[in-house]
């Protein structure tokens, strides 16, 4: 999870009005979510497209919406 946390630190742009960020917990959440979504997809509980949509939503919540910059 250290690799994910390091990437989150690089991607995070602090906003003065934003709540404090715990990138280590966010990294654990992302890792657990990816594992769970992979298992759910393999078991047929969700489609690959549905898993990607959920992961995109999670990353938007953690990092903020993608601006394309």
Helices and strands as residue ranges (DSSP letters): H 2-11, H 23-43, H 48-63
